[in-house]
Amino acid sequence: MNRGALLGVVAVAVGAVVVVVLSLGAAGPPPFDPGSTAPSGYAAVATILRDRGAGVDTRTATSVARQGFGRGDLIVVPAPELASFDELDAFTAAARQGATVVFGSPPPEREATIDVGSLDDLVVPVPSTELVDDDLLARTPASPVSPGFCDAGEYRDLGPIDGAFAAPFVAGSDSGAVRVCWADGADTLVSVADAGDGTVVTLAAPTLLTNARLWPAKEEGGVPLANAGLLLRPAELAAADGPVRVTFVRAEPSPEASIGGGAPSNPLRLLPVGVQAALVVAVVAFGFYAWGRSRRLGRVVRERAPVEIAGSELVEAVGDLLRRRGSPDRAAAVVRSEFRRRIGSAAGLGVAPSDEALCAWLERSSRVDPAHLRAALTSPVTTADELVGVARSLDAVEQEVTGVRHPA
């Protein structure tokens, strides 16, 4: 590898590293993170839990699934579609041991068969984390929803909640012991199901607990809505036997996320945003480097022109050629044409002046005999001697003119 190529590779590598560092430093926390104060974060509800004596922790779905949980534990899973089915089963098993599990949205169900004739089966679900927009969460006005039909005792005395981004769902449970609140007919925003010694709470959307939707009308002087109570009430029930431990599951895809029934179709989507940006910059940089090192046309190279032959020599050579061919009249025409061109250019009469104009100018500007000049320009030439005479006469006139215009 030559020096230029080595420098190009080093420049691309350094640029990629810089972009990764800057991107990772500039990227904010992910949605539904208890440490995030962004509109999509859970910092507000996490702060309220801490103020009430709860311990707050954040862990991955795999870590939570591997550790046993029971009474006094509250597991918050904002995006259950990003967990694998085994992890979802582990969360339900923790509820049977006495823990309280809160799903931010209805968990996906295993499908035994796929009906290829159904259009719904061809639609690829999108993770809730990719549907969250901080600006939209902060700007959207409140959409209060009253409790409506509510047979869940832990929520019955709460007021309206903001359901601007909530999608009502039909509650269901394998055990059949399910209670709902903020329900209208078969659709509900919250369901509570008993699971062994614990409880499983399902919300209509993880955005119900985000910072921006706890008090959406704050700027207009409105009052806080009851969204925070969706998590505080289960925490109060879990703390009946002692201090509650709240564990938030990070909203990041597991290697076998349940949203697609298997591994993600595009592994690049699992990479951090900074790494994706670095890859794009590396590809662009390599393209510029390849373009810069590619073969291209340089500047125009000036070639040396052939040696120019003096006009008199050219006329002599042409005349000699015509003389050899036995055409004195054609040779005389060439000699006369060159004479008219040179004298006409010098006199400002053009490259092909008429004999009358040329003779008139020579009569004014020199001592040439007009009659002798007209004879040299117009008399017929049939022999070589006549050709030589015409050439000598015109040469004498040219020397006379040159002597007048350019004195020695």
GIKAVEN-V954638 format. One record per residue. RES is the residue in one letter. SS is DSSP state (a for helix, b for strand, c for the rest). PHI is phi in whole degrees, 0 to 359 (NA if undefined). OMEGA is omega as a letter, one per 30 degrees, with the letter a starting at -180 (none if undefined). Layout:
((RES:SS:PHI:OMEGA) (RES:SS:PHI:OMEGA))
This chain:
((M:c:NA:a) (N:c:284:a) (R:a:296:l) (G:a:297:l) (A:a:295:l) (L:a:296:l) (L:a:296:l) (G:a:295:l) (V:a:296:l) (V:a:298:l) (A:a:297:l) (V:a:296:a) (A:a:296:l) (V:a:296:l) (G:a:299:l) (A:a:295:l) (V:a:295:l) (V:a:297:l) (V:a:295:l) (V:a:298:a) (V:a:297:a) (L:a:294:a) (S:a:292:l) (L:a:293:l) (G:a:287:a) (A:a:275:a) (A:c:291:l) (G:c:279:l) (P:c:294:a) (P:c:290:l) (P:c:298:l) (F:c:64:l) (D:c:270:a) (P:c:293:l) (G:c:261:a) (S:c:265:l) (T:c:264:l) (A:c:293:l) (P:c:306:a) (S:c:267:a) (G:c:274:l) (Y:c:247:a) (A:a:298:a) (A:a:295:a) (V:a:291:l) (A:a:293:l) (T:a:295:l) (I:a:297:l) (L:a:297:l) (R:a:295:l) (D:a:298:l) (R:c:265:l) (G:c:91:a) (A:c:275:l) (G:b:270:a) (V:b:245:a) (D:b:222:l) (T:b:232:a) (R:b:215:l) (T:c:281:l) (A:a:297:l) (T:a:296:l) (S:a:295:l) (V:a:294:a) (A:a:293:a) (R:a:277:a) (Q:c:259:l) (G:c:282:l) (F:c:234:a) (G:c:204:a) (R:c:299:a) (G:c:86:l) (D:b:251:l) (L:b:238:a) (I:b:255:a) (V:b:253:a) (V:b:245:a) (P:c:298:a) (A:c:235:a) (P:a:296:a) (E:a:290:l) (L:a:272:l) (A:c:268:l) (S:c:281:l) (F:a:295:l) (D:a:295:l) (E:a:292:l) (L:a:297:l) (D:a:296:l) (A:a:293:l) (F:a:296:l) (T:a:295:l) (A:a:296:l) (A:a:297:l) (A:a:294:l) (R:a:295:l) (Q:c:275:l) (G:c:117:l) (A:c:282:l) (T:b:251:a) (V:b:247:l) (V:b:244:l) (F:b:268:l) (G:c:289:l) (S:c:207:l) (P:c:302:a) (P:c:295:l) (P:c:294:a) (E:c:254:l) (R:c:291:l) (E:c:249:a) (A:c:289:a) (T:c:226:l) (I:c:238:l) (D:c:270:a) (V:c:292:l) (G:c:276:a) (S:c:267:l) (L:a:292:a) (D:a:297:a) (D:a:287:l) (L:a:271:l) (V:c:273:a) (V:c:275:l) (P:c:297:l) (V:c:250:l) (P:c:301:a) (S:a:297:l) (T:a:295:a) (E:a:273:l) (L:a:259:a) (V:c:266:l) (D:c:232:a) (D:a:300:a) (D:a:297:a) (L:a:293:l) (L:a:298:a) (A:a:282:a) (R:a:266:a) (T:c:289:l) (P:c:296:l) (A:c:293:l) (S:c:231:a) (P:b:298:l) (V:b:235:l) (S:c:287:a) (P:c:303:a) (G:b:58:l) (F:b:285:a) (C:c:213:l) (D:c:248:l) (A:c:268:a) (G:a:301:a) (E:a:291:a) (Y:a:246:a) (R:c:297:a) (D:c:268:l) (L:c:280:a) (G:c:272:a) (P:c:294:l) (I:b:241:l) (D:b:274:a) (G:c:249:a) (A:c:300:a) (F:c:247:a) (A:c:269:l) (A:c:250:a) (P:c:305:a) (F:b:226:l) (V:b:265:a) (A:c:286:l) (G:c:205:a) (S:c:207:l) (D:c:295:a) (S:c:277:a) (G:c:86:l) (A:c:272:a) (V:b:235:l) (R:b:237:a) (V:b:230:l) (C:b:207:a) (W:b:55:a) (A:b:250:l) (D:b:223:a) (G:c:71:a) (A:c:277:a) (D:b:271:a) (T:b:214:l) (L:b:259:a) (V:b:218:l) (S:b:229:l) (V:b:233:a) (A:b:235:l) (D:b:281:l) (A:b:222:a) (G:c:64:l) (D:c:270:a) (G:b:241:a) (T:b:220:l) (V:b:242:l) (V:b:254:l) (T:b:240:l) (L:b:259:a) (A:c:283:a) (A:c:197:l) (P:a:292:l) (T:a:290:l) (L:a:298:a) (L:a:254:a) (T:c:286:a) (N:a:302:a) (A:a:290:a) (R:a:257:l) (L:a:285:a) (W:c:215:a) (P:c:292:a) (A:c:258:a) (K:c:297:a) (E:c:295:l) (E:c:268:l) (G:c:84:l) (G:c:283:a) (V:c:263:l) (P:c:296:l) (L:c:268:a) (A:a:267:a) (N:a:299:a) (A:a:298:l) (G:a:296:l) (L:a:299:l) (L:a:254:a) (L:a:291:a) (R:a:295:l) (P:a:300:l) (A:a:295:l) (E:a:295:l) (L:a:292:l) (A:a:291:a) (A:a:272:a) (A:a:297:a) (D:a:261:a) (G:c:149:a) (P:c:302:a) (V:c:269:l) (R:b:248:a) (V:b:260:l) (T:b:242:l) (F:b:268:l) (V:b:271:a) (R:c:300:l) (A:c:274:l) (E:c:225:a) (P:c:290:l) (S:c:280:l) (P:c:304:l) (E:c:237:a) (A:c:300:a) (S:a:284:a) (I:a:295:l) (G:a:251:a) (G:c:70:a) (G:c:173:a) (A:c:291:l) (P:c:301:a) (S:c:290:a) (N:c:240:a) (P:a:298:a) (L:a:296:l) (R:a:289:l) (L:a:279:a) (L:c:285:l) (P:c:300:a) (V:a:299:l) (G:a:298:l) (V:a:292:l) (Q:a:298:l) (A:a:296:l) (A:a:296:l) (L:a:297:l) (V:a:297:l) (V:a:296:l) (A:a:297:l) (V:a:296:l) (V:a:296:l) (A:a:297:l) (F:a:296:l) (G:a:298:l) (F:a:294:l) (Y:a:295:l) (A:a:297:l) (W:a:295:a) (G:a:292:a) (R:a:267:a) (S:c:286:a) (R:c:284:a) (R:c:210:l) (L:c:281:l) (G:c:271:l) (R:c:288:a) (V:c:292:l) (V:c:264:l) (R:c:280:l) (E:c:269:l) (R:c:289:a) (A:c:288:l) (P:c:297:a) (V:c:296:a) (E:c:280:l) (I:c:259:a) (A:c:301:a) (G:a:300:a) (S:a:294:l) (E:a:295:l) (L:a:296:a) (V:a:296:l) (E:a:295:a) (A:a:294:l) (V:a:294:l) (G:a:297:l) (D:a:297:l) (L:a:296:l) (L:a:292:l) (R:a:297:a) (R:a:295:l) (R:c:281:l) (G:c:76:l) (S:c:234:a) (P:a:295:l) (D:a:295:l) (R:a:291:l) (A:a:296:l) (A:a:295:l) (A:a:296:l) (V:a:294:a) (V:a:297:a) (R:a:295:l) (S:a:297:l) (E:a:293:l) (F:a:298:l) (R:a:299:a) (R:a:293:a) (R:a:289:a) (I:a:289:l) (G:a:297:l) (S:a:294:l) (A:a:292:a) (A:a:273:a) (G:c:79:a) (L:c:261:a) (G:c:99:a) (V:c:274:l) (A:c:219:a) (P:c:285:l) (S:c:283:a) (D:a:297:a) (E:a:297:a) (A:a:293:a) (L:a:293:l) (C:a:295:l) (A:a:298:a) (W:a:291:a) (L:a:294:l) (E:a:295:l) (R:a:279:a) (S:a:254:a) (S:c:211:l) (R:c:259:a) (V:c:284:l) (D:c:285:a) (P:a:300:a) (A:a:295:l) (H:a:296:a) (L:a:293:a) (R:a:297:l) (A:a:295:a) (A:a:292:a) (L:a:270:a) (T:a:237:a) (S:c:294:l) (P:c:292:a) (V:c:238:a) (T:c:238:a) (T:c:232:l) (A:a:292:l) (D:a:296:l) (E:a:296:l) (L:a:297:l) (V:a:294:l) (G:a:295:l) (V:a:297:a) (A:a:297:a) (R:a:293:l) (S:a:298:a) (L:a:293:l) (D:a:293:l) (A:a:295:l) (V:a:297:a) (E:a:295:l) (Q:a:293:l) (E:a:296:a) (V:a:294:a) (T:a:294:l) (G:a:293:a) (V:a:290:a) (R:a:280:a) (H:c:231:a) (P:c:299:a) (A:c:282:none))
